[in-house]
């Protein structure tokens, strides 16, 4: 990201980082337990050797059960997991799925694996991005204290600058785009129909990729699921955006819709769905609330955009 793009993005972040971690208080120490890491045989490393910008320290990846889902912490070796549709149903479209987690963990179960399976079931080549996150204390009890410090800081504790985790996530999303584009023929993908679908911190990451004014790859469309709604300076070539948010979202439900307004004001295409209920982090959960329908509406939007038209890959 160029300096101008980084400054613009950081200005945007200042408006949203204060409330960002309030929703992470859902996990109690007694609920969090260490579980074995899932080994995805088909996962593709994003980089050869050490990831650029990493310090090379010997940090171990941790998988923690938070009660209803697993969180992947201390990721230093990012990967991309292909979840491909059956050949007979493949549309040629592709989506890189970017889970949330406040840049402290990757919400792999709620906003990763199931979302990719849903997409593949609709003929869309899906790719789960396990991106680099900020280091957190290894013991689950200490991790819980760390999270408390983030969303309930005291004058005696030094604040944690969570924005430092964003550039690595954005770089990993850009690397993922490069891989999908480079192997598009192998996977039967149309290089003009490769998008990002981000949740919360993943939505922030997706937006960062769009706002980057360097020559790094950009998506052809984005799904922006319960991300912040603060207005930004939108580039003239911004891709079509599908945005979804619950009105009772504890983080971003009362921000207005400046992001969508600025998107459309710049001449971009945007569709916004605001659900009466669903809270923050509805993802793949089915809880009998109106937000349960977001995925079906996302697929209808993709179809209306001409993204699901079966065609020979370029």
Secondary structure in CASP SS format (residue, H / E / C, confidence):
PFRMAT SS
TARGET T0000
AUTHOR 0000-0000-0000
METHOD secondary structure of the structure
MODEL  1
X C 1.00
X C 1.00
X H 1.00
X H 1.00
X H 1.00
X H 1.00
X H 1.00
X H 1.00
X H 1.00
X H 1.00
X H 1.00
X H 1.00
X H 1.00
X H 1.00
X C 1.00
X C 1.00
X C 1.00
X C 1.00
X C 1.00
X C 1.00
X C 1.00
X H 1.00
X H 1.00
X H 1.00
X H 1.00
X H 1.00
X C 1.00
X C 1.00
X H 1.00
X H 1.00
X H 1.00
X C 1.00
X E 1.00
X E 1.00
X E 1.00
X C 1.00
X C 1.00
X C 1.00
X C 1.00
X C 1.00
X C 1.00
X C 1.00
X E 1.00
X E 1.00
X E 1.00
X C 1.00
X C 1.00
X C 1.00
X C 1.00
X C 1.00
X C 1.00
X C 1.00
X C 1.00
X C 1.00
X C 1.00
X C 1.00
X C 1.00
X C 1.00
X C 1.00
X C 1.00
X C 1.00
X E 1.00
X E 1.00
X E 1.00
X E 1.00
X C 1.00
X C 1.00
X C 1.00
X C 1.00
X E 1.00
X E 1.00
X E 1.00
X E 1.00
X C 1.00
X C 1.00
X C 1.00
X C 1.00
X C 1.00
X E 1.00
X E 1.00
X E 1.00
X E 1.00
X E 1.00
X C 1.00
X C 1.00
X C 1.00
X C 1.00
X C 1.00
X C 1.00
X C 1.00
X C 1.00
X C 1.00
X C 1.00
X E 1.00
X E 1.00
X E 1.00
X E 1.00
X E 1.00
X C 1.00
X C 1.00
X C 1.00
X C 1.00
X C 1.00
X C 1.00
X E 1.00
X E 1.00
X C 1.00
X H 1.00
X H 1.00
X H 1.00
X H 1.00
X H 1.00
X H 1.00
X H 1.00
X H 1.00
X H 1.00
X H 1.00
X H 1.00
X H 1.00
X H 1.00
X H 1.00
X C 1.00
X C 1.00
X C 1.00
X E 1.00
X E 1.00
X E 1.00
X E 1.00
X E 1.00
X E 1.00
X C 1.00
X C 1.00
X C 1.00
X C 1.00
X C 1.00
X C 1.00
X C 1.00
X C 1.00
X C 1.00
X H 1.00
X H 1.00
X H 1.00
X H 1.00
X H 1.00
X H 1.00
X H 1.00
X H 1.00
X H 1.00
X H 1.00
X H 1.00
X H 1.00
X C 1.00
X C 1.00
X C 1.00
X C 1.00
X C 1.00
X C 1.00
X C 1.00
X C 1.00
X C 1.00
X C 1.00
X H 1.00
X H 1.00
X H 1.00
X H 1.00
X H 1.00
X H 1.00
X H 1.00
X H 1.00
X H 1.00
X H 1.00
X H 1.00
X H 1.00
X H 1.00
X H 1.00
X H 1.00
X H 1.00
X H 1.00
X H 1.00
X H 1.00
X H 1.00
X H 1.00
X C 1.00
X H 1.00
X H 1.00
X H 1.00
X H 1.00
X C 1.00
X C 1.00
X C 1.00
X C 1.00
X C 1.00
X C 1.00
X E 1.00
X E 1.00
X E 1.00
X E 1.00
X E 1.00
X E 1.00
X C 1.00
X H 1.00
X H 1.00
X H 1.00
X H 1.00
X H 1.00
X H 1.00
X H 1.00
X H 1.00
X H 1.00
X H 1.00
X H 1.00
X C 1.00
X C 1.00
X C 1.00
X C 1.00
X C 1.00
X C 1.00
X C 1.00
X C 1.00
X C 1.00
X E 1.00
X E 1.00
X E 1.00
X E 1.00
X E 1.00
X C 1.00
X C 1.00
X C 1.00
X C 1.00
X C 1.00
X C 1.00
X C 1.00
X C 1.00
X C 1.00
X C 1.00
X C 1.00
X C 1.00
X C 1.00
X C 1.00
X E 1.00
X E 1.00
X E 1.00
X E 1.00
X E 1.00
X E 1.00
X E 1.00
X C 1.00
X C 1.00
X C 1.00
X C 1.00
X C 1.00
X C 1.00
X C 1.00
X C 1.00
X C 1.00
X C 1.00
X C 1.00
X H 1.00
X H 1.00
X H 1.00
X H 1.00
X H 1.00
X H 1.00
X H 1.00
X H 1.00
X C 1.00
X C 1.00
X C 1.00
X C 1.00
X E 1.00
X E 1.00
X E 1.00
X E 1.00
X E 1.00
X E 1.00
X C 1.00
X C 1.00
X C 1.00
X C 1.00
X C 1.00
X C 1.00
X C 1.00
X C 1.00
X C 1.00
X C 1.00
X C 1.00
X C 1.00
X C 1.00
X C 1.00
X H 1.00
X H 1.00
X H 1.00
X H 1.00
X H 1.00
X H 1.00
X H 1.00
X H 1.00
X H 1.00
X H 1.00
X H 1.00
X H 1.00
X H 1.00
X H 1.00
X H 1.00
X C 1.00
X C 1.00
X C 1.00
X C 1.00
X C 1.00
X C 1.00
X C 1.00
X C 1.00
X C 1.00
X C 1.00
END
